[in-house]
Every structure is written in C-alpha cells, then in structure tokens.
Amino acid sequence: MHHSPLTRCRRRWLATLLVLLAAGTAQAQNGVSPRQLLIGQSITLQSGRNEYGTAVMDGINAHLQDVNARGGVHGRRIVLKTLDDDNQASQAAANARQLIEQDQVFILFGSIEGGPSNAVMQVSSELGVPFFGPMAGSPTLRRPHQPLVFPVRAEHRDEFRVLLEYVRSTGGKRVAFFRADSAVGRQHLENFQRLCQELGLELALDLPFKPDVTALQLDAMAARIAGAGLQGVINHGSAGVYEKLIRLTRAQGSATPFLAVNSGSTQLARHLGELAHGMLFAQVLPNPWERKTELSREYQDVFKRHRPGVDFSYGSLEGYMTAKALVAALRLAGPQPTRASLVQGLYKAGALDLSGLRASYQPGDHAGLKLVDLAIYARDGRFRH
C-alpha cells in the first residue's frame, strides 16, 4: 500500500512520540486516581507580586472550579498542584522535576514567562511527560518542533508581525526592539530582524537588558531612544521593566511611540495611566470586557460567579481559555486516561473548539491558536480592539 510522504512523516512523529511517552511511563497512570486527575504547574507568581501571574491563576481557577462543580472530567475532579518559580528558569526546572518525580502528576501545565516555560519544557521532554498550555510567546515552544509541548495562545512572532505592519502602514521606517539579554531573547531578535527585512523596516536599535538591569542603564536606553528618530519601540514581554523604560523616556521629553505585546498588558496600561493613552498592543485574545465573542461572554459569566468583585483582564481570560483547552484535552484522553491517550486524542480531534476559537494540533505541528488582534488603550482607560 502506498503512503504519501506526509502520512509517512506523521506516522514517524507518532512513533517517536510514543517512545518519548514510554520513557516517562514506569507508571503510565501517574496522577490518575478513581476520583481525581492531578495536574502539575510551575508559574511565575513571585509570592503574589506578579500581578499578571495572579490574574492568570484567577482565570484558571474560575474555570476549573466551574468544571469540578459539574462533575469534573469523566467523573474525576481536576486538582492543580501549583508551585511558584519566581520568574527563575532554574526554579522552574526544579519545580517541574519535583512535580513529576515526587508529586507524580499526570501532566505539566500553564507556565507564563519565556525563561521558566523553556526550563519546564526541557524537563518535560527529558522525562517524557506532556507539557500543555505554556502561556509564553517564546519561539522555542514551537521551533524546532517539540513533540510533547502543546501551546494554546499564538506566539510573540505573530504579535511582532501585526505591530510592525501597523508601524509600516502609518509611514514608519525605523524601530527599536526591547528584549531580554538571554538565549530566548536572541531568538526573538532573529525573528524580529527577519520581519523587519520582510516589511522593509530598519531595526535602528537593539536594546537587550539583564534581569538585574538598573535604573541608570534604563535611563541610558531612554536617551538612545529619544535621540534615534524612531517611529516605534516594541517589547517581547517583561511588562514591569518596560513600564520603567517608558516612564524614563517620557521624562526626557520624547514622544517616541511605544507598542507592546499582550503579556501583562492590562497591568502595564493601568500602571502607566495617562502615559498609556493611545498606546497600541497586540492581543492574542478577544476583548475580556466586551461580550462580542462566545468565549468572552462565557468567561465573564463564570468569572463573576467564582471571582466576584475581581476586575476582568487579559491575564484572567488567558488563564480561563488555557484551562478550558486543558479540560478539552483531558476529555479527549478518554475515561481511562494515559499520557499517550491524551496525545492521540488531540491528534485524532485535530483541533480543540474553545467557544468559537480553534486551537489546532497535528503530528509535527502544534500550532494552537493563530489569533492576534490590535488594541488601542483609549483615554477612558479601556482597550478598544
């Protein structure tokens, strides 16, 4: 019987994947008991100081509480064991190892920052345990293909494209890129440079920063931005550091436009206040404050019920949506779930329906969602898509 190269390729992926999963299945059913599914999570909370992480957890917990109240998945409650990685890759790796080896979780789920997410990914691959729904925009989560990693949201590269296309459409020529001075940051830089070339834009300033960047160093960057005749500065996350840079640049009297990716956007805009008016953001989610999409309507109703008095935000909607994708994946794993049946269930379905949004997973291509919207932060303190 003749098989097309694509079919052969997919079969090869599946075979490789089953070998990887077998590596982690001394007890294939770790984390699965008659009454519960134990899911492991390392996330950046910084003891509650990371507002974005806290908002993400509010969204995750609202959805899981709602699902558990209705009987869970195939009669099992979903129990989330969450460890704080403090935005440290080394801590995230240690957390992932502890969750798999000591706590014996079924799968790993839901980190938020690039460095920690990559560290979790490395441990998950080494120990043969699926890592579902990392909420970082890091390119390494998709390229080279990671057979055990299943991102849901679109990646930062797709956000850069939308932001750079906007700069070009408004007559812009020169841009700057503010990024972490790390391996992941350098990959973001490569993607950013490639997009600039493609769109005929000049990357006039590359602004790398270390985790311990000082106010003095940021002030020097602000001076370079103010003197470079730029039509846009774009970041790849690190909302807290980006906020400081924006404040220092404005303090020098520069009106250079700052644009931002979605990570921490609600918190960044709220902290900047008037300084954020008119600022453009790429968003990988529908508007959480409006009821224009099936997903946002469902999120608002469930969130109000389980988190009364807590404001809506992109972070909590992202947490909610990613938890919803997790639950859909666990359902596909069947009534006697194994790590292999979870992966095979995802491939068999081809895509998850997240209240009108489709996250796609094929052997060799875990695309997740492609959604990227442009939003402006208006004078009334709202995001308009």
N, C-alpha and C positions, 0 to 999 in steps of 0.2 A: 504494500500500500504506500502511495506517495504522499509525503507530508511537505507542506510549504516550509521555507526557511523560518518564517515567523512562528509557525506551530512548533517546529523543532526547537527553536530558541526558547519558547515559553516552557516546553517540556523540560529543557535543560535547567531553566530557572527553578522550576518546581522541584526537580530532583535535588538541586543544590540546597534549596530552602529546607527540604525535609531532612537532609543530612545535618544542616545547621541546627534545626529544631531538635533533632535526635540528640545532639550534643548536650542540650540542656534538659533532657528528659529521663534522668535517673528515676524520677517520679514525674511522669508527664502531667499528672493531675495536681501538682503543687498549687496551693491557693484555692482549690475547688473542694468544697465540702457539701453535704446534702442541703445545707441551709444558706451557704454564702459563697461569694466569689471575692477573694482578697486581691486587690489591685495595689501595686506599689507606685509611689510618686515622690520624686525629688523636685522641689520647686523653690524659686528664689522668693523668700518672704522677708528675710533679714529681720527676724523677730517682730514682724508686723510693720517695720519701717518702709518696706517696699509696697507702695500703695497699689501699683499695677498688679503685683502678685496677689495681694489681698483681695482685689476686685475679681481677679480670675478665679480664686478659690470660692468666693461668694457665688459666682455663676455655676461652677462645677457642683458645689454642694446643693444649690437650689434644685438643679436637675436630678441629681442622684437621690435626694430626699423624696422628690416627686415620684420617681420611678419605684423606689423602695416602698413607698406608701401604697403603690398599686400592685405590690406582689413581686417586685424585682424582675429578674430575667430567668425564665424557665423555673420559677419558684425559688430562686436564690436571691438574697439581698446582696447588693454590691457594697463592699466595705473597702474604703480607701485608706491606706496607711501612708500618711504624708510626712516627709522629712524636709527640713529647711536646708538648702545648700548655701545660703548666704551669698549667692552670686559668685561662688568659688568653684571652678571646674574640679579641683581636687576633692572638695567636699561632696560634689555631685556624684563623682565616681565612687567614693566610699559609700555614699547613701545607696547607690544602685546595687553595689555588691552586697551590702547588708540586707537590702530588701529581697534580693534573690536567694542568697545563701543562708541567711539566718531566719528572716521572716517568711521565706518560702512563698512569695507572692506568685500569682498566676502569670501576670504580665506587668510591664512598666508603662507608665502613662504620664503625659502632661507636664513637662518642664517648660520654662518660659524664656530663658536667656540663651544666646548662642553658645557661649563657652560651656556652661553647665549641660546644655542639651547635647552637645557633641561628646562630652565626657560620659553621659548616660548611654548614648548611642554606642560608644566603644565597648562599654561593659556588657550591654545587651547583646552585641554581636559576638563578643568573646564567649559569653555563657549561653548563647543560643536561646535567648528569651525575647519575644516581640516587644517593641517599644512603640506604643500607639499614641498619636496626637501630641508630639512635641510642638509647643506654640511659639517657636522661634522662626525667624525668616532666613536662617543660615543656609547657604548653598550646599554645604556638606551633607545635609539631611537627605538630599536627592541625587547629588552627583559627587563621586561615582555612585551608581545605584546601590542602595542599602536594602538587602532583601528582607530585613527584619524591622525596618523603620517605616511607619505609616503616618506621615504628616497629614493634617487636615487643612489648615489655612494655606493661602498662597505664600510664596517666598518673597524675600525682600527684592530680589532681582526684578520681579514683576512690578513691584511698587516703584523701584527706581525708574523703570521704563515710563510709567504713567507720569511721574513727576518731571522727568526730563523732557518728555513730549510736550508737557504744559509749558515749560520754560521756552522751548523752541517755538511753540505756537504763538507766544507773546513777544517774539522777536529777540529772545535771549540768545547769547553766544557763549558766555564764559560762566563756568560754575565751579563750586568747591565741594569737596566731599569730606565730611567729618566722621572719623571711624576709629574703632579700637585698634591699637598697635598690637595685633595678635595674628595668629595664623588665619583665623576666620575673617578678621578684618581685612587681611591682604586678599583673601578670595573675593570678598565684597568689592574691594578696589578693582580687581581684574574685571569683574562683571560690569562695574560702573564705567571703567575705561572703555570697554568694548561697546557699551551702549552709547557713550559719548561719540565714539568714532562713527557708529552706525547712524546717529542722528545729526552728525556734523556739528557737534558742540565741542568746545575746548575745556578740558579739565585744567583750570588755571591754578588751583590749589588742592593739594592732598594734605589733609590735617589729621595725622594719627595722634592718638592720646593713650597714655598708660592708665591702668586702674588708679594709680596714686597721683594723677595729674593735679598740679597746684593751681591756685587762683592766678598766680603770676604767669604761669605757662599759658593758661586760657586767655589772659589779658593780652599776651603777645600774639596769640592766634587772632583775637578780635581785631588787633591793629592791622594784621596782614589782610584780614577780610575787608576792613574799612578802606584799605588802600588799593584793592585789587580790581576795582571796576567790575564787580560780579553781578550777574542777573539771577543768581540763586545759590544757596548753600543747602545741601541735603545731608541728612544723617542716616545711620543704619540702626538706630536704637539708642540705648543709654540716655533716656529722657532727662534724668537728673543733671548729667554733665552738660547735655545740650542746652538745657534751660540756663545754666550759668554762662555758657558761651554767648547765648542770645542777649542776655542782660548786659554783659560786658561790652558787646559790640554796639548795642543801642546807647550805652553810657558814653561811648566815644563819638556819638552823633551820626553813626552810619545807618542808612535806611536800606541796606542790602536785604533783599527778600530771603527769609528762611523758610524752607519747606521740610516736611517731616514724614517719616514712615509711621505706621499705625501704632507701634509698640509704645505704650504709656501715653498715648496722645491726649486722652481725657485729662490725665493728671498734669501733663505738660501745659496744656492750654489753660487749665484752671489756675495753676501757679503763676503763669505769665500774665494772666488777666488782660489788661488793655494792650500789653505788648504783643499778645497773640491775635488781636483783631485783624482779620484779613489774611491770616496765615493759612497756607494750603497743606493738607495732609492726605497721604494715600491711606485708604481704609480697606481692610480685607474682609469687612463685614458690612451688612446693611446698617442703617442708622438705628441705634438702640432706642432713641427717644421717639421715633415715629412709628406708626402702625401700618406702614405701607407694604411690608412683606409678611408672609405667613410665619417665618422664623421670628421676626421681631415681635409680632403680636403674641405668639406662644410664650416667648421669653418674658415679656412684660407681665403676662398673667401669672406665670409660675413664680417669677422673681418676687412680685408683690406679695404673693401668698407666703413664701418661705423667708423672704428678707424684707419685711415691712419697714418702711422708713429709710431704706438704703437707696441712694440715687442709682439710676441706670448708668451704665458706662460701656465703652467698647470692651474694656477688660472683662467685665462680668458677662457680656454677651459672648465673647470669645470662649470663656470658660464654659458657659452653658452649651454653646454649639459643639465644642470639642467633647464634652461629656455626653452629649446626645449621639455623636458619632461613635464614641466608645460603646455605649449601650447597644446601638445598632449592630456593631461588630460582634459584641458578645452574644447577641441573639442569633447571628449567623453561625456562631460556633456550635450551636445545637444544644440539646438537653444534657448531653454528656461531653462537656467542652474539653478539648485538649488544645495546646498551643498550635498544633498542626491543623486542627479542625477550624480554628479561628482564621488562620491564613487562607486555608482552602475555601472557607465560607466567603471571605472577602473577594477572592478571585472569581468564584462562581457567580457572585452577585454582580461583579464588575464595577458597581458604584453604590454609594450609600445615599439615600434620599434624606436630606436634612431640612425637612419642611420647605421644600421647593428648591433648595440648593443641592447640587450633585457633586459628591466627592468621589473621584474615580481611582480604582486600584486594579492594575493588570500586572501579570508577571513581568518583571523588568522595568515597570514604570508605575511608581506610587505617586501620581500627580496630586491627589487630593483635590482641593478647590482651586479654581482659576480666578475667582472674583477679586478684582481690585477696582475700587471707586475713588474718585477725587472728592474731598470735602473741604469746605472753607469754614474757618471759625469766625462766626459773624459777631457784630457789635453787641447783640443781645445775649452773648455767651452761649450760643448754640452752634452745633455743627450742621451745615447745610450741604447735602450731597449734590 
